[in-house]
């Protein structure tokens, strides 16, 4: 793809369903919090629908990864897509943890339930968002009706974090928008045939500052996020684990470990032709799964 400063021109070749979806603009909302405000988008089906579907993005990503998907599923419920703290349009914080992410998302869910009389809550998380979804569904069994975890690396109990290093993501500043857009890539690195989808999310992954153009996420998220080591999920609601057939999860024993740990409480579905970024590779399959499970 030839990337320019003009998003509209760059995605002209995208399919009609995609263009229609991104024209269905959500309401952007702010949840005020003493540690930093949290941004989220909301698509409403009707005041009579009491079903809520919460969409959580992966590490370094943002709520607008769900823009093409949210409008496709709003017929089955009220949809919110949340920017986790330190990413997207949410404020940066001094420190980050899965527990804090879970608490932030739970606070927003409870506010939406109270304000709109919602009765059922479904939570869908990709990658890092899957960790948060699993944590919330485990800790708040009274709150969550369904959980879908998409291609999340769930660490085995004997995992030694000192022997594994995540991607370094020190912030650099770029002189112009075109330069930084051409630096955008999916992590972990993979090919995505839906280049129009990748170009769309790249547009909202950057921001201009007095020092130049930079990524929206706080690099501290990558260097010091407190994860859930030795934590064991426990669900009382239906739980689905979705993974790409070409994902890194299918290499070695990673997927086998997840199945051995949670095969008794989660169903597993493989998406052919998808790598780690399943919603980008196979959006229609993800849409159908959410409709089938959360409707």
N, C-alpha and C positions, 0 to 999 in steps of 0.2 A: 504494500500500500504506500502511495505517495502522501506523506503527512504534511499538511499545511497548517496555517493558523485558523483556518475556517472549518469548523466541525461539520457544518451543514454540507459543504461540498465534499468533504472526505467520506461521509457516510451515505452519499446519494445511492450507492449500489446496495444498501441494506434492504432486506425484504420489507414488504408493506406492513406486515404485522409489527415489526420493530418500530417503524416510523409512527404507526398509530399509537403504539404503547407509550413511547416517549413524549407524545403530544398530550397524553392524559396526565396532566401535571398534578402531583400530590400537594397537599397542604403541608408546608414546612412549619414545624413546631419546635419550641425550646422548653426543655425541662430544667428549671432552675435548681441548682445544687450548690451547696457551700464550698465544695471542692472543685467546682467547675461545671458550667452548664453543659447539658447534653442535647444535641440536635437530633431530630427524627422527622421522617416524612410519614404522611398518613393518607391512604386512599379509603374512602368510605363508600360502602355499597348502598346502605339505607339504614335509617334509624331503627328499623324493625329487626335488623339482623344483629343478633347478640353474640356472634362468633368473632374472635380476635385471632389474627395470625401475625406473629412477630418474626421478622426477618433480620438475621444477624450476619454481618460480613466477616471476612477473614482478616488476618493481620496486614496492616498497612493499607487496607482498603477503606471503603466508605459506603454509606447508605445508597448512593446512586448506582452501585452495582446491581441493585434490585429494581431500578426504574423500568426496565423492559419486562420484568416479571410481575411486579405488583399489580398493574392494571389487568393482567390476564387472569388473576385469581380473585379479584375483588368481588366477583359474583357470589363467592362462598363465604365472605366475611369482611370485616374491617381489617385493613392491612396497615401495619406500621413497620418501617425499616429504620433502624437506629444506628447512628454514628457512635461507636464505642468511644469512651474518653481517650483523648490523644490522637484521634483519627477523624478524617472527614472534616465536618464543620463543628464538631464538639471541641470544648476547651481542652488545653493541655493541663496535666496535673503533675504534682511533684513526684508521684510514684504510681505504679499501675499493678493491678493484680486481677486474676480471674475472679476472685471473691468480690472485689470492688465492682468489676464489670457486671457480675451477677446481681449485685445489690442495686446498681443503677438501672438495669433492665427491669428488675422486679418492681422498683419504685414506679417506673413509667407504666408498666402493666397495671399495677394497682390503681394508679391515677385514672387510666383509661377505663378500667372496669367501673370505678366509682362514678366517674363523670357521665358515662354512657350506658350504665346498667348492663354491661357485657357479662356473659355467663360462662363461655368456654374459651380457653386460651391454648393456642397451638404455637409451638416455637420451633423455628427452622434456623439452623446455624451451619455455615460453611467454614471449614478449617478452624481457625481460632474461634469463630463464632459457634462452632460445634461444641467446643469445650465449655463455653459459657452456657449454651443451651442445655448440655448434659448436667452441668452443675445446678442450674436453676431447677430442672426437672427432678433432680435428686433431693435438693434441699427443700423445695416447695411442692411437695406432692399434692397438697391441697389446691394448688393454683393451676397446674399444667394438665391439659387434657391429652395432648399428643406432643411428641418430640421427634424431629427429624434431624439427624446429624449427617452432614455431607462431607465426605472425604477429610475427616479429621484424624490426625496422628495421635492416637491415644497411647500413651506410654505404658509399657509393662511395669509391674511392681518393682522389678529389679533394675529399672532404667537409671543410669548414672549420668546426671546432667553435665558433670565435669568432663566427660569424654565426648560430648557433642556440642557443637557450636552452631548457632543459627546464623542466618545471613546478616552480615554487617550492613548497616543502613545509615551511615553517617550522612548528615545533611550537607549537600553542596548547593551552591547557588549558580544559576545559569543566566547568561546575559539576555536571553530572549525566549519567548514562548515556544517558538519552533524548535529551538535546540533542546529544551527539556522534554517536549512531546516526543521527539525522536529518540530520547533516552528511555522512555517508558517501556517496561517489559513485565511480564508475569513472573511471579516468584511462588514456588520454584519454577525455573525456566521451562517453558513448554511451547509448542506450536498450538495456535488456535486458528482454525479455518474461518471462524466468524470474526474477521479482522475489524468489521464495522462495530462490533460489540466492544472489542478492546479499545478502539479509537474513542468510543463514547466515554468509557470510564476513565480513560487517560485525561480527557478534557477537564474532569472534575477532581483529578488527583493532584492538581498543582495550584499554586497561588503566587501572586506577585507581591514582593515585599520591597522595602527600601534597599535591600542588599541584592535584589535580583529575584529570579523565579526559583521556587523550591517545591518539594513535595509537601503535601498537606499534613502528613503524619508526623508525630513527635518521635525522633529517633530513639528516645529513651524507652519507648515501648519495646523495641527490639533488643535493647541491651540489658534491661533490668526487670522485665515483666515477671511477677511472681506467679508461677504456674502451679498446677495441682499435682505435685509429685506425691505418689503413694495414695492418691485419692481414688476411691472406688465408687463409680456411679451406681445408683440403686433407683430404679424406676418402678412406679406403680401404674403408670399410664402406658399405652402402646408406644413403642419406640422403634424407629427405623434408622438403619445405618446405610447410607448410599455411598458407593465408591465408584470411581472411574476405572474401567477395565485397563487403561493405560497409565493409571496413577502410580506414583512412587510407592503408595501403600501396598500395591500388589507385588512389589519386589521383596525378596528375602522372606522373612517371617513376620513382617509387620501386620498384615491382615490376619494371618493365622493367630497372632497373639490377641488381637481385638476379638476375634470370634471365640477364642477359648475363654476369654475373660467375661464376655457379655452375650454369648450365644443363647443363654437361657432367658435373657430379658430383652433382647433386641433381634429384630428381623434384619437380614442383610440383602441388599439388592445391588447388583453390578450394572453399570451403564456402559454398554459397548460404545467404543469410539470416543470416550471421554478420558481425559487425563485428570489432574488434580482439580482444575477449575471447571467442575462439572456444570455449574449454571451458565458459563460462557460457552462451553463446548456443545452442550445439549440442553438448551433452554426449554424446548418443548417437552422433553422428558421430565425435567424438574417441575414444570408447571403441572403436568398431568399427575405426578406423584403427590404434589401438594393438594391438588383438588381431590384426589382419591382418598387421601389420608385425613385431611383437615376439613372437608366439607360437611 
